Amino acid sequence: MSKKKEKTALVLAGGGARGAYEAGAWQALTELGIDIDIVTGASVGSINGAMVSQGELELAVDMWKAIETHMVFDLPEGSQTIDYAKEMVKNKGAGASGLKELLTQYVDEEKIRKSPIDYGLVVVELANMKPHYLFIDQIDEGKLVDYIMASSTVFPAIKAYEIDGKEYIDGGFADVLPINMAVERGATRIIAVHLNALGIVNRDSIKNAPNLTLIESKWDLGTAMIFDTANARRIMRLGYLETMKAFGVFEGEYYTFARNTFSKTDLKMADACAHIMDMDPLYIYTLESFLKKLEDVLSNCGEGYEEALAKFKKPKFSALEVTEIIKDIKNIANDNIVCMAIAAHIKEKGKDSFFLTKPIAKLFPEIIMAAKFLVKYGLI
């Protein structure tokens, strides 16, 4: 008996303008040489999935670098979230003729039908809220752009999309991360990119997915309905870095570090320190570059350090007192100043610092880890 063929599926979530993150994830997967056999998507995931099936990464990246809100929806340039709300009330949703023009420009149905990468999407029939999980061989020829439009119709912000006399809405109303349809198509390995946007998430499908690699960001990826080229570039980079971390090329939680830059314990402290100090998450940090940039951040911290330090002069505090003092300091200074003051106390008192007691460390785990990093690496 022949061995069952292994099939890798890329599952792309819905999330509107956050979809640029998925393009970054695809960039990383391409660099890693991971072959995709099946791609499924809902909403913007169906758009990116089409590009994956076509095999046109550069075209997808160019698309995300160019798209602005007025190019997608029938609203004036510069429109904000409130403008969608007005359209919802006035016209039962905004039109999306611009999106259809973009899809007609970028989606090549013939290439997708001939592609070795099987393509599927999710739409929901509005009349009865019935989901339709459709692969390319189940979509009538010449109708692919229509079904991608339907899958991307974030009702009621966007008007329902009609195909053959039936109205359809966004696939996220059924399954914003359609893992099961990939599994049912024969996928034995799942790479899922989740955008944490509105939509129904099938938690069981995530729990039971075979050989799952789940990629999602701890960062705010921006407003789903506002397409901004600067944010697209930012989150595309995050998608790339976080996919590389998911496959062990780099390390870190919020931030990205070259492998073996720190021990596991120091890595957590470094990540916490970068987060507290609001460092740039788009870099790949080495030990040298991280310490140099951290020094620069510390040298530019604002006023309030001496005042914060003075509040910790008592020899002993209860956890409640420390909590109140830190809240008080945050009224006059940023977290980075609080962190520096705590680090100075730890440096002065050593193991006797009350910040190293378990009750207080549990109350402020990130800021105290960051302070410990500053002390260990001689930055305070």
N, C-alpha and C positions, 0 to 999 in steps of 0.2 A: 504494500500500500504506500503510495507516494505521500510525502510529508505535506501537510497543509501549508500553502504559501502565506508567509507573513505579510501583513498589509498595515501600513502606517497611515493613519488619518489625521489630518489637521482640521480641528474644529474651531470655527471663528465666531465669536459672540457678536450680538448686536450692541450698539452704543453710539450711533451717529458719528459726530466729529471725532470721537475717541478712536475711530477706526484706524487712524494713522499709526497708533500703537501696534496694530496687527501687521502693518507693512514693515515696521521695524523688526518685529518678531520673525517675519518671513526672511528678511535680510540675514538675520543670524542663522536661521535654519539652513539657508542656502550656503553660507560660509562653512557651516558645519558638515555639509555634504549629506544632509538627511533627505532621503528621497520620500516624496509624498505620493501615496497611491490613491487616496480619497480625500476630498475636501468638502466639508459641509459648513453652512453658515446661515445665520438669521440676520435680517436687516442689513446693517453695513457689513456684517460678516459674509452675506451673500455676494456683495459687491467685491470685497477683497478675495473671496473664494473664487470668483470668476477669473480674476486676474491670476491667481495661483494656478488654476486649471489651464489658462492660456500659456503660463510659463513666462510671463512678461513682468519681471520684478522691476526693472528700471522704469517701465511705463507706469506701474503702480506708484512708485516713489515720486515720479514727476507729477502724477495726478494729485497726490496728497500735498505736495509742495505748492500747488497752484490753486486749490479749491478755497473759495471764500463763500460766506453764507449766501450772498446775493446771486451766486452762480448755481445754487441748489434750489432755493425756494423762490416763489413768486412774491418776493418782498423787496422793498428798496434797499440799496446798498447802505450798510451801517445799521441794519435792523438788529434789535436786541430781543431778549426773551419776552418782554412785555408786548412786543409787536406780534409774536405768535399768538399770545393770549387774545389779543384784539381780533386777529383773523379767525381764531377758533369760534369766537362769539358771533362775529359779523358774517363769515362765509362758511362756517362749519369746517374749519381747517384751512391751512395754507395750500396753495397749489405747488406742484413740484415739477413744472415743465423743464426747469433748468437741469434738474437731476436726470431727467430722461434724455436730454441733449448730451449730457456728460456720458451717460451709459452707452448711448448710441455711438459716441466717439471712441470710448475706451474698450467696450466689450465686443469681442469677436466671436459670435456664436459658432461659426464654422470651425474655428480653432478649438473651441471647447468641446464640440461634438467629436472631434478627431483626437482629442487629447488623451494621453495615457493616464492622466489624473482624473478619476471619476468625480463628478461635480453634483452636489445636491444642495437644496435650499428649503426653507420652511415658509409657508404663507398660511394665513388664517382667513377662512370665509366669514365675512362679517355677519351675514343673516343668521347663522346658527353657531358662530364661533368655532367652527370645525377646522382643526389643523390639517394641512396637506403637506406631507413630507415628500418632496419630489426630486428625483434625480434627473439628469439631463435626458436620459432615454424615455422619461415619462412626461416630458414637456414637448408640446407640438412645435415643429420647426417654425422659426420666425417669431416665436413668442417668448424667447428667453429674456429679453430686456423687459418685457411686460411683467414677467414673474419676479424678476429682481426688483423692479419698481414696487410691485405689490408687497414683497417681503420687507421692503424698506419704508413702507408707509406707516409712520408713527402716528396712528390715529389716537385722539382727534386733533393733534397738532397739525397733521397733514390729512387732506381729504382721502377717503377710501379710493382704491384704484380698481377700475372695472376691467375685467377680462371676460369676453364672451357672455356679456349680460350679467355677470356676477361681480359683486364688490368684495375686494380682499384688503386685508390690513396686515400690519407688521408681524413677521414671524415670531417676534419676541413675546407676543400674546399667548403663544403656545409653548415655546421652548427657546429661550434666548441663547442657549449654548447647546445645540443639537448633537449631543454625543451619541444618543441611542441610535439615531438613524445611520450613523457611521458604523456602529457596531453591527447593526442588522445587515449592513451591506458587506460585512466580512472583515472589518477592521480588527486587528489583533493588538494594535498599539495606538494609543490616543495621545496626541499633543493638542491640548485645548488652551485657547487664549481667551481669557475672561476679562471683560471691560468694566465689570461692576456697575452697569447702567440699569435703568428700569427694564423689567421684563421678568417672565416666569423662569425660575431656575429649577431644573429637575435635579435635586440633591442626590437622589438615588442613582441617577445615571453617572454622576461624578464619583460617588462612592464605589460603584461597581464597574467602572470603566477599566478595561484591560490595559495593563502597563501604562498607566496614566502619568503624563507630565503636564501639570497645570501651571500656566503662566499668567500671573496677574500682578498688578502694581500696588504698592503701598502708597503711591503718590496720587494726588488729585490730578486726573487726566483732563480736566476742563469740562465745560458745559457741552452736553451732547448735541445741542441744536445750534451752536455757534461754531462755524467753520473759520478758523483763524490760521493763517499760514505759519506764523511764528510758533503757536502752540503745537501745530502739526509736526513741525521739525523737532520740537522739544520731546514730545511723547513718542515720536518715531525712534528717537535715540534711546529713550527709556525702554521701549519695546525690544530694541536690539540688545541692550545691556542686560536686561532682566531675563531674556531668553538664554543668553550666554551663561548667566549665573545658574539658570535652571538646569543646564547641561554640564555644570561644573567647570566651565572654562575660567570664569571669574568667581569671586566670593563677595559676600556682603548681604545685608538685608535692604536697607534704604539706599545704601551707597555701593559702589563697585570697586573692588580691590583686586589687584593681580594676585593670583594664587600664591599661597604661602608667604604673603606679606606679613601676616601676623599669626600668632597662635590662635586657637579657637576662642579662648577667653579674651585675648587682646583685640581680636576682630570685633567681638560684640561691643567692647568698650570704644573702639575706634568708630564704629558705625554710630553708636549713641552720641559720641562727641561731635561727629560731623552733622548729625541731625540737630542737636542742640545749638550748634554754632551756625546752622543754616548755610552749610557749604554747598557747592554746586554738585548736583547728583549726576551730571552728564559726563564727568571725567572717569577714566580708569586710573585709580590711584595706586602708585607704588609707595613704599615706605618713605622714600626721599621726597616725592612730590606731595604726599599727604601732609607730612610734618611741615614742609615749607609753606603750603597754602594755609595750614592751620595757624602757623605763626603770624601770617599776614592778617588773618581774620582776628586773632587775639589783639594784635597791635592797633586794630581799627575799632575795637569795641568802644562803645559810648561811655558817658559818665555814669557814676553810681557805684563803682567798684568799692571805693573806700567806705562809703556809707553802708553798703551791703556787708562788708567785712566787719564793720564795727558792731553790727547787730548780733554777731556770733561770739562776742567776747566773754559771755558768761561761761563758767567752767562746765556747766551741765544744763541740759534742757530735756524736758519731756517731749515725746513725739508730737503731742498736741501743740506745745509751744513752738517747736520747729516748724510745724505746718503753718501756724499763724505768722511766724516771722517771714517765711518764704513767700506767703501770699502778700505780706506787706511790702517786701522787696520788689515783687513783681509789679507793684503799682508805680514804682519809681525806676525800674530797670528791666531789661530784657532777660530772657533765660540764660543767655551767654554770660551776663554779669553775675547772676546767681551761681552759675556753674563755677566761674572763676573764684568766687568767694568761698564756696564749699571746698574747692581744690586747695585753696590757701589754708583753710582750716585743717584739712587732712594732712597737708604737708607739715604744718606746725605741730599738730598733736599726734600724728602717726596713728598707731592702733588705738590710741585713747580718744580719737575723734568720735564724737557722738553720731556723726554721719555714717559711721561704719557699723553701728549697732543694727541688728536685724529689723526692729520695728520701723526705724527711720529709713533704712535702705529699701524696705518693701513699699514705703509710701512714695518714694521718689526714685524708682530703679534706674530710669534712663539718665537723669541728670547727675546722679551719684556715680554711675558707671563712667559717664563722660568726665567727671571731675577726677576720678581715679586714673583715667587715661592721661590727663594733663599732668598729674603728679608723677606717674610712672615714667613718662617720656620727657620730664624736665621742662615742661612748657609753662610752668607757673612757679 
